[in-house]
Amino acid sequence: MTCDRLVCANCAGPVSEARCTVCRAQRNRLHRQGPLAALTPPALLALLLALLSVLFVARQMAF
């Protein structure tokens, strides 16, 4: 998730502008998270299924 479209409940400004301490804290927290934090549960499930299928094909080719 990016902070471009988030609106602060404290100052009603965009979180990306970091007008208040709440905005700054939220923006910093979002930027500290890793790249997989933005993935939704269906995307994580699809990634897991893709990995399992690749492992299955690799195992079949080994035998």
C-alpha positions as CSV (number, residue, x, y, z in Angstrom):
1,M,0.0,0.0,0.0
2,T,1.2,3.5,-0.8
3,C,0.4,6.6,1.2
4,D,-0.5,8.6,-2.0
5,R,-4.3,8.1,-1.5
6,L,-4.4,7.9,2.3
7,V,-6.0,10.8,4.2
8,C,-5.0,11.5,7.7
9,A,-7.8,11.4,10.3
10,N,-5.9,13.9,12.5
11,C,-5.3,16.8,10.1
12,A,-7.5,15.7,7.0
13,G,-4.5,16.1,4.7
14,P,-2.8,13.6,2.5
15,V,-0.5,11.3,4.4
16,S,2.1,11.7,1.7
17,E,2.6,15.3,2.6
18,A,3.1,14.5,6.4
19,R,1.6,17.7,7.7
20,C,1.3,16.4,11.3
21,T,3.0,13.9,13.6
22,V,0.4,11.2,12.9
23,C,0.9,11.5,9.1
24,R,4.7,11.3,9.5
25,A,4.5,8.2,11.7
26,Q,2.1,6.5,9.3
27,R,4.2,7.4,6.3
28,N,7.4,6.1,8.0
29,R,5.7,2.9,9.0
30,L,4.5,2.3,5.5
31,H,7.9,3.0,4.0
32,R,9.7,0.6,6.4
33,Q,7.6,-2.4,5.4
34,G,9.1,-4.8,2.9
35,P,7.9,-5.3,-0.7
36,L,5.7,-8.2,0.2
37,A,3.7,-6.2,2.6
38,A,1.7,-4.7,-0.2
39,L,0.5,-8.1,-1.5
40,T,-3.1,-9.1,-0.9
41,P,-4.0,-12.5,0.5
42,P,-5.2,-13.7,-3.0
43,A,-1.9,-12.5,-4.5
44,L,0.1,-14.4,-1.9
45,L,-2.0,-17.5,-2.5
46,A,-1.3,-17.2,-6.3
47,L,2.4,-16.8,-5.6
48,L,2.4,-19.9,-3.4
49,L,0.5,-22.0,-6.0
50,A,3.0,-20.8,-8.7
51,L,5.9,-21.8,-6.5
52,L,4.4,-25.2,-5.8
53,S,3.7,-25.9,-9.5
54,V,7.3,-25.0,-10.4
55,L,8.6,-27.4,-7.7
56,F,6.2,-30.1,-8.9
57,V,7.4,-29.7,-12.5
58,A,11.1,-29.7,-11.4
59,R,10.5,-32.9,-9.4
60,Q,8.9,-34.6,-12.4
61,M,11.8,-33.7,-14.7
62,A,14.3,-35.0,-12.2
63,F,12.9,-38.5,-12.3
